[in-house]
Amino acid sequence: MTDRVATIVLSLPGWAALVVVFALPALESSAFVGFVFPGEIALLLGGLLAQQGHVALPAVLAAGFVGAVVGDSVGYAVGRHYGRRLLDGVLGRFVRRDHLDRAEGLLTHRGGRAVFLGRFTAALRVVVPGAAGMAHMPYRTFLSCNVAGAAGWVTLSVLLGYLGGSSWQHMAHTASRIGLVALAVFVLVIVGGALWRRSQNA
């Protein structure tokens, strides 16, 4: 499916490709499209189109950034107002409980930093905004961390597509590995900090 969608996106005129670069990150966590098609693929393809001269690189970065921020804000609102009802309904069949538990655990212990980190990991990117809304995280806190995370994630993904050129599939795997490494480092920092505080209180 990914290759088929990629072929379609790469054949679009520039303005339509920018709409896709905006829409897929926006729909990833607001309409939970990320369970089927990760938004970072659209960003990688946007970077490739910019490298080929079909669209301007700043336009791709802007479209992806706005889409990511808007989509996560909608996901936050959905989680805050309808979260549990959605999970108890049809959507619950698609949400892996361990992903939701991991997202809620990160939010409980690290708050806004979990929103920032969740942006770089596909499994968390879909559920963290809704989980933040369900946890009633202050929207101002959520928004500031969401903006910072979106800026970093969009820039990384688009530039990987731009620099990787036609080998965008390899760049997609690279982006995924970067996200997993970031998550592992974050978890190690949390565990290390907890152990250090425990040793100081002993």
C-alpha positions, 0 to 999 in steps of 0.5 A, a space after each residue: 500500500 505504501 508504494 502505491 500511495 507513494 507512486 500517486 503522490 510523486 505523480 501529483 502536481 506541486 500544489 496537490 503534493 503540498 496538500 498531501 504533505 499537509 493532510 497526512 500529518 494532520 490526519 495521523 493523530 486527529 483521524 488516526 490515519 497513522 495506524 494505516 499510513 505514517 505521516 512521515 512518509 508524506 514528509 519524506 516524499 515531499 522532501 524528494 519532490 523538493 529535491 527534484 525541483 517540483 516544489 519548494 523546500 520551504 513550502 514542504 517544511 511549512 505544509 508539514 509543520 502546520 499539518 502536524 501542529 493542527 492534527 495533534 491539536 485536534 487529536 488532543 481535543 478529541 481525546 479530552 472530550 471523547 477519548 474513553 468513548 472512542 476507545 470503548 467503541 470501534 476505534 478501540 479495536 485499532 489501538 494497541 493497549 500497550 501503546 496507549 499504556 506507554 503513552 499514558 505512562 510517559 505523560 504521567 512521569 514526564 508530561 510535556 517532554 513526552 509530547 515532544 518525544 512521542 512525535 519521533 516514534 510512529 506508535 506514540 505519535 498517533 496516541 500521545 495527543 489523544 492521551 494528553 487530552 484524556 489526561 487533561 494536560 494543560 493545552 498551553 503546555 501541550 501546544 508548546 511541546 507539540 510545536 517544538 516536536 513538530 518542528 524537529 520531526 518535520 525538519 528531520 523527515 523532510 531533509 531525509 527525503 531531500 538528501 536520500 532522493 530516490 532511496 526514500 524507502 531506506 530513509 523511512 527505515 532510518 527515520 524509524 530507527 532514529 525514533 526508536 533510539 530516541 525513545 530508548 535514550 529517553 527511557 534510560 534517562 528516566 530509569 537512571 534518574 529514578 535510580 539516582 534519586 533512590 540512591 540519594 534518599 537511601 
